[in-house]
Amino acid sequence: MKRISGWFLVLVLIVTFMTIFSGLAVAQSGEIKIGIIGPMAFTPGEHMWHGAKLAEAEINARGGISVGTKKYTVKVLKIDSNEEQSVPDAANAVERAITYDKVDFLIGGFRTEAVFAMQDVAMDYKKIFIGIGAAHPELCARVTGNYDRYKYWFRVTPVNSNYLGQIIFVLVGMVGDVVTKQLGIAEPKVAVIAEKAVWADPVVEAAKTVLPGMGMELAGIWRPSFKATDVTAELTAIRGSGAHIIFTAFAGAVGIVYAKQWGELKIPAASVGINAEAQKAGFWKATGGLGNYELTANALARVKITPKTIPFHDKFTKNYGDFPHYTAVGAYDGINLLVGALERAKVLDPDRVVTEMEKSDFTGVAGRLVFSKDHDVTWGPGYITSVGTQWQNGKLQCVWPVPEYGWQGIKYEGSTNYKLPPALIEKWKKKR
């Protein structure tokens, strides 16, 4: 009995010491929860989750983060917004993430119409929300319009619709110049096809005046649904318009449908603009190679934008078997930028963290991240530039900025030249 009592006493002491040391560990360390919220059943959501998991693993592998005297690990939580299907679902997902999952910060959002509602819920709770998917300028204009309420919102990706439009116009201008030089067409005709979504509205409106100002003729505007499963009618009409160039604005799945049918119908026009689906490794297989020569603005390519670009690109591709979507880049860079702000703030107080976020000057995967006064990502030489990528016989190549069509002196190592699609060359060379 004495022997049993002795062992029992030892056991009690062990449990007591474990409890004490466990309590000390909790007092000295903790967990910062970052909600990754997006359409998880679709590529943008899936990729933002993958980018977040890479950042989480790397940060925790190097010991987590120090906020003042406390040490924290990062924990990302997957939150499905269902925003492609329902705006109310998206708003409710934010509410649930804050009140039930108890997230400390939010990163995500994709569909602009839904992100407006998501943003408002986050602001109600004074939660810092880093946008990485929605492009409409008004999301950031709200910050300057009502700073006290919306100061907790920041956008890391993509550049806003106005800037995105400028990038696309630069790409269209490059293609137009190639068309003129190679085919002798002095005033190329441009057809605009853009999904019916809020983010694309400023781009389409700008096209009405910018294209003629660039010495190009506007052949017409078509606006299919972002969920359209057939755009044969639109492409047939574009063929009939005599367009030499098709200016695209697609963020949804219609981008695959469009590219495949453009190739099937052998539309004799170069396709250039934004097609989020064409940024993915699976695009080639999904279109059966018919999307060959599709040119899209992109956040990233396997070229040396910063020292972080190629390592991130290769690690993402190896882990997930796909090229990183811009939401993956946004999640990865957004988390790392937030961590830096937290370490500088030395507290978790959102107002103090906002102040440090505003001071951020961060070299990310896609370029240098510095926020404007409305908490938007800064676009331009020396900051975030974006790139132009074209599918060339199964490979996604960076074709802008390149030496021949450099933009304000920017040239990224590893780029190549743009190529006109054969269907365009075959038809219009015969017309000369």
N, C-alpha and C positions, 0 to 999 in steps of 0.2 A: 504493500500500500504506500509506504514511504517513497519507494522507487517511482511509482505511478504519479504520486503527488509532486515529486521533483520534476519529472518530465512535463507535467501539466503546467508547473510554474514557468519552466523554460519556454513552453509554447506560448503562454500568456505574454511573457516578456518580448518574445519575437514579434507577435502580432501587434503589441503596443508600439514597439520601435518602428515597425513597418508603417503603422498608421501615422506616427509622428513625422517620419521622413516623407511619406506620401503627401501629407498636408503641407510640409515645407516646399516640396516640389511644385505643388499646385500654386502656392503663394508666389513662387519665383518664376513660374512659367505659365503659359496658357495657350489659347487657340484663337486665332482670328479667322472668322468665317466670312468667306466671300461668296456671295450667291452669283452663279453664272446662269443668267436667265436669257432664254431664246427659244426659237422653234426647234426643239431637240429632235423632232422627227424628220427634219430637213437638213441639208448640207450646212447652211449658215450656223445653226445651233450646234450641230455635231462638231463642226470645226472649232467653234469658240470653246467648247468643252475640251477638245483635244489640246488646244493652245494653253488653256488654263491648267490642265493637268501637267503639262511640261513645265510651266512656271512653278507650280506647287512643288513638284519633285525637286527641281533645281534649288529652290529657296530653302526647303527643309533639309536637303542634303548638305548644304553649307551651314547648317545650324539654326535655321529660322531667322527671325528678325528681332532686333532689340528696339523696344519703344521705352525710352527713359531707362529705368532700372529693371524693367521686366523683359523676359525673353518669351517670344511667341513662335508657334509653328503656324503655318498657313493651311487652312482647310477650305477647299472649294466644294460647293454644293451645286449639283445639277438641278436646275429649275426649268421645267418645260412651260413656256409661256403660251403655247398654242396660238401665237399671234398671227400666223398665216391664215388661220381659220376664224379667229374670234378676237375682237378688241376687248370685250368684257373679260374673257378668259385671261388675257394678258395682264390687265389691271389687277384681277383677283390673284394672279400668281405672284405679283409683287407684294400685295398685302399679306399673303400667306407666308412668303419668304421672310418678311420682316416680323410678323407677329407670332408665327408658329416655329419656323426654322431658326429665328433669332439671328439672322445674318447681320454682320457688322457693316458690310459694303456690298454694292451691287455692280456687276459688270455685264453688259449684254445689250439686248434689244436689236431688232432688225427691221421690221416693217414700220415705216414712219407713222402711219395712221395709228398703230398700236402703241408705239413708243411715246407719243404725246400723252396718252392715258397712263402709261407705266411711269413716266416721268413725274406726273402730278401726284401719284400715290407716294412715290419715293420722297418727293419734296414735302408732303404732309408730315412725314416722319423724320425729316431732316437727315436722310440717308444719302451719303455720297453715291452717286450713280454714274458710272463711266460708260458712255455709249460707244459701241464698237460696230454698229451695223447700219443705223439709219442716217440718211444723208441730208435731210431737209434743213435749210439754214435757220428756220424759225425755232428749231429745238435749242439752238444756242442764242438766238436773238432774245429769247425769254430771259436769259441771264442778265443782259443789260437793261431789259425792259422792267424787270422786277428782281433786282439783285438779291434782296434779303430772302426771297422765297426760292429762287432757282439757282443760287450760287453753288449748290451741292451737285450740280450737273456738269460733266465734262465730256467732250468727245475726243476719242483717240483715233478711231477709224470710222468710216472713210472720210476723205475730205468732203466738204459739203457740196450740195448739188451745183452751186454756182461755180466752184472751183473744178468740180468733176466735169462740168460742161466745158470749161476752158481747156481742160486736158483733152477731152474728146475732140474739141475743135482743132487743137494743135495736131492731133492724130489724123483727123480728116484732112487738114491742110497738107500734111505730109503725103497722104495717099493721093490727094488731088494733084500735088506737084509731080508725083511719079506718073500718074495718068497722063498729065500734060506732056511730060518729057518723053515717055515711052510710046504713047499712042497719038500724040499730037492733038489732043482735045483741049482747046484753049479755055473753054468754060464748062467744066464738068457739071453734070446734073446730079443732084443729091436727093435721094428719097429718105425720109425720116420714119423709122418704125420704132415706137417706144411703148412699153407696157403701160396699161392704164393704172397708174399709181401716183400718189402725191409727190414722191421724190423726183419723178421724171418730168413733172410739169414745168419747172423752171428751165430745164434743159431744152424741152420742146419749144417753149416760148422764145428762148434765146436764139434757137436755130432759125427762126423766121426772119430775123434781122442780121444775124452774124454771117450766115452762109452767103447771102447776096453780097455782103460787105467784103467777103473773101474772094469775090470774083466767081462764085458758083451759083448755079440756078437751082432753086428749090423745086423739086419735081412733085412733092406731095408729102402729106403726113398721115401715118396710119397708127392706130392705138389699140392693139389687141389686149385682151385680159392677161394679167401676169400668170394666170392658170390655164391659158389657152392650150388646147391639144392639137390644133390645126391652124396654120396660118397660110394655107395654100392660096386663099382668096387675096390676102394682102400681097403675097409675093407675085402672084399673077398680075395684079394691078401695078406693082412696081416694075415688073418687066415691061408692061405696056406703056409706062411713063417714059421709058427710054433712059432711066437713071444709069449712070456709070458707077455711082457709089451709093451704098446703103448705110445710113447713119443709124446705129442701133442704141437702144437704152433698155437693157433687160437685167433685172436682178433676180427674177423668178425662174421657175422651171420652163417657161415658154422659150427660154434661150436655147435649150436643147432642141425643142421642136422646130424653132426657126432655123437653126444652123443645119439640121438634118435635111429639112425640106429645101433650103437654099441650095444645098449640094445636089439633092435628088433632081430638082428642076433645072439645074445648071443655069441659074440666073446669072446673066453676064454683067455682074456688077460687083465691085469690091465691097466687102462687109467690114465696117470699122465702127468702133464706139465703145460701149460697155456691155459686156455679156458675162455676167458672174459665173454662169455655168461653164464658159470656155476657160475659166481660170483653173479648173479642176483637171487632175490627171485622168479621170474617168470620162472626160468629154470626148476623147478620141474614140473610145469604145462605144459610148452611148450614141454617137452619131454615125458609127460604122465607117469612120474616116471621111464622111461627107462634109464635116466641118473644117476640112483642110483649108488653110489660108484665112480663117477667121481671125480678126485682129481686135483685141479688147484692151481697154485700159485696165491696169492691174495694180495691186498694192505691192506686189513682190514678183521677183523672178530670180532664177539662180545666177545672179550677177552680184558683183561686189558693190552694193549700195553703202553698207557700213561693214565693219569687221564682224558684226553679228549675223549678217544676212545669210550667207552660205551655210554656216554651221547650223542655224535654226532650220533653214530649208531642208538640209540633208537629214537632220535628226527627225523632223516632222515626217518627211517622206518615208524614212526607214521604219518609224514606229507605226504609222497609220496608212501607208501605201497610197498616199495622195499628196498632191501639192497643197500647201496651206492656202486656204481661202482667206480673204482679208479679215474675216472675223477671228480666225485663228491668230493672225498677227496682232489684232487689236487686243484679244484676251491676254496673250503672252506679254506684250509690251505694257498693256494697261495695269496688269498685276505688278509687274516690276517697277513701273513708275509710281504706283500707289505705295509700294513698300518703301521706296526712297522717301516719299513725303511723310510717311508714318515715322520713319527713323529720325527725320529732321524735326518733326513736330514734337517728338518725345512723349506724346499723349495720344489717346484715341478720340479725344474731343473733336467732333466733326468740323467745327468752326476753325480750330487750329490746323487741322489737316487740310482744309480748303485753302488756307493761306499758303501752306507749303506747296500744295498742288499748283497754285497759281505761279509760284516761283520756279517750277520745274524746268530744267533744261537737260533733257535726257536723250542719250543716243540709243535708239531702239533698233529693231530689226529692219524697219522700213525707212529709217531716216532719223533726223533730229526732231524730237518732240518738244515744242514750246507752245504754250497756250496763248491765244489772243485774249483780249479783255472780256470777250463773251464766252470764254472757256471752249473755244473751238480750236482744232488742231491747225497750226500754222502751215500754209502751203506755199512753196516757192523754193528757189535755189538756196541750198544750204539747210533746208528744213525737210519736210515731206514733199517729195516730187511726184510719186507714183511712177509707173513705167507703162510701156505699151508692149504687149506680148502677142505673138502670132503663131498659130499652129502651122508648122511646115513639115509635112510628111511624117507625122507621128510625134514630132518634138515641139514643145512649147518654147519658142525663142523670144528673147528680149530684142525688140526692134526699134525701141525709142526710150530715152534719147540715145542716139548713136552718132558717130563722127559726122556722117553726111547730113543728119538732121538733128544735130545737138540743140539743146534748149538752153540758152543763156550760158553756154560753155560746159554744160553737164554731159559727161560721157561715162558710162559704167562699163568697167572691164568685163568682157564676156558677152557683149551684145553682138548682134548680126544685122544684116540688111533686110528690109521689108521686101516681100515679093507679091506681085499682082497675081490673082487667080487666073489659071489658063482660060476659063470660059470667057472672061472679060477680054483677055488679049485676043483670043480667036475671033470674037465677034467684031470688036472695034478696030482691029488692024485691017480687016476686010473692008471697012467703011472708008479707010483713008484713000 
